[in-house]
Amino acid sequence: MKGDWFIVDGHKAMVAEVGKWFTPEHGERDRRLRVIFDNGTEADLLLRSLRRALNKDENSRRIIPPQPASDDDDSDFGPLFSGVAGNDDTASGTIYVARSLSDDSFIQEHREVLHKIGVTGGDPYSRIAGAKKDPTFLLAEAKLVASYKLANINRKALEATLHKFFAKARLDVALADRFGGQVRPREWFLVPLPVIAEVVDRIKDGTIGKYRYDAERATLQLRQ
């Protein structure tokens, strides 16, 4: 089951990790899964919970998995800009950067450097409109603090590049989800806003591959 992809509740979901079988004191044999969704969240689910969600949704199905890139793989950042639009391309797109307005003490303490970094083909203000009910936005209101319009881009490749580049600064947090498990948002990073702007410039001029992000210094560094 590890590596399997599904459509569930309108989202693509990949089983990233599979735990050992266990039998609860009052229940049937089960195992714990780490499931990654295409909206940038992760969930710590029981196998039986995932099965119930799939059975409940008449549009759910299993799909053939693509080969995801590893955060540790620096060999290729993918085709970001293209003159030919494919299924995952758009004529234009916007990198949006949002801050959470949550009253959580950790978020309040780090609000100036904690950012959600995403890419959308629509209006970024519409993207954050339902933040309070969206685990992707930490189930709290958010505000847009920066946006960068780009043309002729592969949005998924661009978003993957940004997230891979800042992977070492990713926020590790778990929230309760509607399946009774835990959701781990994957698009929040402890990165200063000026650094995000610099990375966007390096993507535009094609030199991003020459740099890495130093999470301890919160700066870009040339690769050795």
PLY file of the C-alpha trace (Angstrom):
ply
format ascii 1.0
element vertex 224
property float x
property float y
property float z
element edge 223
property int vertex1
property int vertex2
end_header
0.00 0.00 0.00
2.94 2.37 0.52
3.17 4.67 -2.52
-0.46 4.07 -3.52
-2.46 7.08 -4.73
-6.19 7.67 -4.31
-8.86 10.24 -5.05
-10.72 10.85 -1.78
-13.05 13.68 -0.84
-12.06 15.53 -4.01
-8.30 15.43 -3.32
-5.40 13.31 -4.49
-3.87 11.39 -1.59
-0.67 9.35 -1.40
0.16 6.78 1.27
3.70 7.80 2.25
4.28 5.47 5.22
2.64 2.32 6.54
2.95 1.21 10.16
2.90 -2.29 11.63
-0.30 -4.22 12.18
-1.81 -3.99 15.67
-5.03 -5.10 17.33
-6.81 -2.63 19.64
-8.23 -3.93 22.90
-11.76 -3.59 21.56
-11.60 -3.63 17.78
-10.29 -5.25 14.63
-6.74 -5.41 13.37
-5.51 -2.09 11.99
-2.38 -0.15 11.04
-1.40 3.51 11.04
-0.70 5.41 7.80
0.91 8.74 6.91
-1.12 10.16 4.02
-0.11 13.23 2.00
-2.82 15.25 0.22
-2.42 17.47 -2.84
-3.59 20.55 -0.90
-0.35 20.56 1.07
-1.52 18.66 4.17
-0.55 15.36 5.74
-2.72 13.09 7.84
-1.91 10.46 10.46
-4.72 7.99 9.70
-5.72 4.50 10.61
-6.12 2.16 7.64
-9.74 1.51 8.58
-10.43 5.28 8.66
-9.06 5.67 5.14
-11.14 2.73 3.93
-14.28 4.25 5.44
-13.55 7.59 3.75
-13.02 5.86 0.39
-16.19 3.78 0.72
-18.22 6.82 1.75
-17.24 8.83 -1.35
-18.76 7.33 -4.49
-16.25 9.27 -6.62
-13.21 7.87 -4.83
-10.82 5.61 -6.68
-7.25 4.42 -6.81
-4.95 6.10 -9.33
-1.57 5.29 -10.82
1.07 7.13 -8.75
3.57 9.58 -10.24
7.16 9.58 -9.00
7.49 12.39 -6.43
10.76 14.24 -6.05
12.62 13.98 -2.74
13.35 17.08 -0.68
16.98 15.93 -0.58
17.27 15.62 -4.35
18.96 18.76 -5.68
19.59 17.42 -9.17
16.56 18.91 -10.93
14.04 21.61 -10.11
11.82 20.71 -13.06
10.45 22.66 -16.04
9.14 25.80 -14.38
8.62 27.97 -17.42
7.34 26.71 -20.73
6.20 28.05 -24.05
3.85 25.07 -24.46
1.06 24.58 -21.96
0.45 21.08 -20.66
-2.24 19.68 -18.36
-0.58 21.21 -15.30
0.41 24.50 -16.95
-1.36 27.81 -16.97
-0.82 30.97 -19.00
-0.13 32.81 -15.76
0.08 32.09 -12.06
0.70 33.81 -8.76
3.06 32.91 -5.96
1.26 33.98 -2.80
2.68 34.40 0.70
0.33 34.43 3.68
0.65 34.89 7.43
-1.57 33.19 9.97
-3.65 35.35 12.32
-3.98 32.49 14.80
-3.76 33.36 18.50
-1.58 30.30 19.12
1.41 31.38 21.23
4.02 29.86 18.89
2.48 31.48 15.83
2.22 34.82 17.59
5.88 34.65 18.58
7.04 33.81 15.05
4.38 35.61 13.01
6.87 37.87 11.18
8.82 34.91 9.77
6.19 32.15 9.55
4.73 32.10 6.05
2.55 29.89 3.90
4.02 29.76 0.40
1.77 28.56 -2.40
1.04 28.97 -6.10
-2.41 29.57 -7.57
-3.85 30.18 -11.00
-6.65 32.29 -9.52
-7.04 35.22 -7.17
-4.79 34.73 -4.11
-7.31 36.63 -1.96
-9.91 34.01 -2.87
-7.39 31.33 -1.94
-7.23 32.55 1.67
-10.92 33.42 2.00
-11.85 30.18 3.79
-8.67 29.92 5.84
-10.45 29.52 9.19
-11.98 26.20 8.10
-8.99 24.94 6.11
-6.28 22.78 7.78
-3.92 23.99 5.05
-4.18 27.42 6.71
-3.83 26.06 10.28
-7.59 26.46 10.81
-7.22 30.19 11.39
-7.73 33.44 9.52
-4.80 34.51 7.36
-3.69 37.62 5.54
-1.89 37.99 2.23
1.49 39.69 2.71
3.04 39.28 -0.76
2.25 38.01 -4.25
4.31 37.60 -7.41
2.68 37.24 -10.82
4.44 34.98 -13.33
3.60 34.01 -16.91
3.93 30.75 -18.86
4.68 28.62 -15.83
4.09 25.05 -14.72
2.37 25.83 -11.43
2.90 22.44 -9.81
6.59 22.38 -10.70
7.02 25.92 -9.40
5.32 25.14 -6.10
7.35 21.95 -5.72
10.55 23.94 -6.35
9.71 26.51 -3.67
8.78 23.86 -1.12
11.87 21.79 -1.85
14.12 24.82 -1.58
12.76 25.74 1.87
12.25 22.14 3.08
14.65 22.48 6.03
12.63 25.42 7.35
9.24 23.70 7.07
6.95 24.01 10.10
6.20 20.65 11.72
2.73 20.83 13.23
-0.23 18.44 13.52
-3.94 19.33 13.58
-7.01 17.16 14.17
-8.94 16.31 11.00
-12.47 15.17 10.20
-11.38 11.50 9.90
-10.31 11.36 13.54
-6.63 11.50 12.63
-4.03 14.24 12.37
-3.33 16.60 9.47
0.16 18.02 8.91
0.16 21.18 6.74
3.21 21.16 4.47
3.23 24.70 3.06
4.30 26.71 6.13
7.92 27.76 6.47
9.98 29.81 8.93
11.47 32.12 6.31
11.75 35.95 6.33
9.72 37.72 3.66
12.75 39.39 1.97
14.34 35.96 1.49
11.20 34.68 -0.25
11.34 37.69 -2.58
15.01 36.96 -3.34
14.23 33.32 -4.15
11.48 34.43 -6.55
14.04 36.67 -8.30
16.48 33.75 -8.55
13.72 31.60 -10.05
12.92 34.32 -12.59
16.53 34.72 -13.71
17.14 30.96 -13.77
19.91 30.90 -11.14
18.00 29.22 -8.31
19.98 25.99 -8.78
23.16 27.79 -7.72
21.79 28.54 -4.27
20.61 26.76 -1.15
18.71 28.04 1.86
20.67 28.23 5.12
17.91 27.77 7.72
20.18 28.65 10.66
21.25 32.00 9.16
17.96 32.56 7.32
19.86 33.54 4.17
20.61 32.25 0.68
24.04 30.70 0.24
25.90 29.80 -2.94
26.34 26.07 -3.33
29.91 24.84 -2.94
0 1
1 2
2 3
3 4
4 5
5 6
6 7
7 8
8 9
9 10
10 11
11 12
12 13
13 14
14 15
15 16
16 17
17 18
18 19
19 20
20 21
21 22
22 23
23 24
24 25
25 26
26 27
27 28
28 29
29 30
30 31
31 32
32 33
33 34
34 35
35 36
36 37
37 38
38 39
39 40
40 41
41 42
42 43
43 44
44 45
45 46
46 47
47 48
48 49
49 50
50 51
51 52
52 53
53 54
54 55
55 56
56 57
57 58
58 59
59 60
60 61
61 62
62 63
63 64
64 65
65 66
66 67
67 68
68 69
69 70
70 71
71 72
72 73
73 74
74 75
75 76
76 77
77 78
78 79
79 80
80 81
81 82
82 83
83 84
84 85
85 86
86 87
87 88
88 89
89 90
90 91
91 92
92 93
93 94
94 95
95 96
96 97
97 98
98 99
99 100
100 101
101 102
102 103
103 104
104 105
105 106
106 107
107 108
108 109
109 110
110 111
111 112
112 113
113 114
114 115
115 116
116 117
117 118
118 119
119 120
120 121
121 122
122 123
123 124
124 125
125 126
126 127
127 128
128 129
129 130
130 131
131 132
132 133
133 134
134 135
135 136
136 137
137 138
138 139
139 140
140 141
141 142
142 143
143 144
144 145
145 146
146 147
147 148
148 149
149 150
150 151
151 152
152 153
153 154
154 155
155 156
156 157
157 158
158 159
159 160
160 161
161 162
162 163
163 164
164 165
165 166
166 167
167 168
168 169
169 170
170 171
171 172
172 173
173 174
174 175
175 176
176 177
177 178
178 179
179 180
180 181
181 182
182 183
183 184
184 185
185 186
186 187
187 188
188 189
189 190
190 191
191 192
192 193
193 194
194 195
195 196
196 197
197 198
198 199
199 200
200 201
201 202
202 203
203 204
204 205
205 206
206 207
207 208
208 209
209 210
210 211
211 212
212 213
213 214
214 215
215 216
216 217
217 218
218 219
219 220
220 221
221 222
222 223
